[in-house]
Amino acid sequence: MLWETIQKGVGDFLNRFIGRPPEGFSETWPLQEIIRAESIHFLFSVALGWLVFSLILTIFLSRRHRWSDRYIFRFSLVFGLCASFTMHIFIDGFTNLA
């Protein structure tokens, strides 16, 4: 019973996230809407990714016991990219911004 409920919940989420467009969906978008949607995706994703990258880099560089600079940069970069990707998914799936 629990497994069926989980499968139904995940299935409903995926259908809403990936599924068919709504009834009023139009294939033609005005240029202003396309620019607005892409700008929101890009700017929010870059801003969050840069913020996470900068915070992790600052925290690790301010510690007494330091890692190698090469590993700190890579670690910060990976987490910044993950945050940027996650923000893109949240904008697509859970907001009306795009």
N, C-alpha and C positions, 0 to 999 in steps of 0.2 A: 504494500500500500504506500509506504513512504517513498520507495523507489519510483513508483508510477507518478506520484505527486511531483517529485524532483524532475523527472523527465518531462512532464507536462509544463512545469514552470520554465525550464530551460528552453523547451521547444517554443513556448509562447514568446519568450524574450528574443530568441533568434528570429522568429517570424516578424516581430516588430522591428528588429534592428536591421535585418537583411531583406525582409519580405517585400511584398508588392507595394508599389507606391499608392498613396491615398487616392480617392476618387477624383478630386479636383486637380490632380497632378497634370502639369503641362510639360510637353517635351521641349518647348521653346522658352528660354529664359532671357529676359532683357540683359543687356551687357552690364548694366549697373548692379543687378542682383548677382551675377557671376563674379564680378570684381569684389563686391562686398563679402560674399561667402568665402572666396579664396583668401582675401585679406584677413578675415577673422581667423580662418584656419592657420594661416602662416604666422600672423602676429602673436596670437595666444600661444601657439606651440613653441615658437622661438623664445618668447618671453619666459615661459615656465621652464623650458630647457636651460636657458641661460642662467636663470635664477638658481635652479638646483645645481648646475655645474659650478657657479660662483660660490655658493654657500658651502658645498662639499670641499671645494678647493681651498677656501679660506679656513675652514675648520681644520683640515688636515695640515695645512702649512703653519698654523698657529700652535700646534701641539709641540710639546717638548721632545718627544721621541718621534723623529721624522722617518717617513718612508722615503724611498728613492723618488725623486721628482718625476721620473718617468711613470711610475706606478700610480702616483697621486693623480696625475693628469688623466691617465687611462681610466681609472676608477671614477673620477668625476665626470668624464665624458660619457661613459656608459650609463651612469645614472641620469645625466642630463638628457641623453637621447631617449631613455626609457620614459622619463617624465614628459618629454615632448610628444612621443608617440601616444602615451596615455591621454594626454590632453586632446589630441586629435580625435581619438576614439570617443571621448566624453562629449566633445562638441558635436560629432556626427550623430551619436546615439541618444543623447539625453537632453539636448537643447534644441531650440528653434532658430539658432543663430546661423546655421548653414543648411 
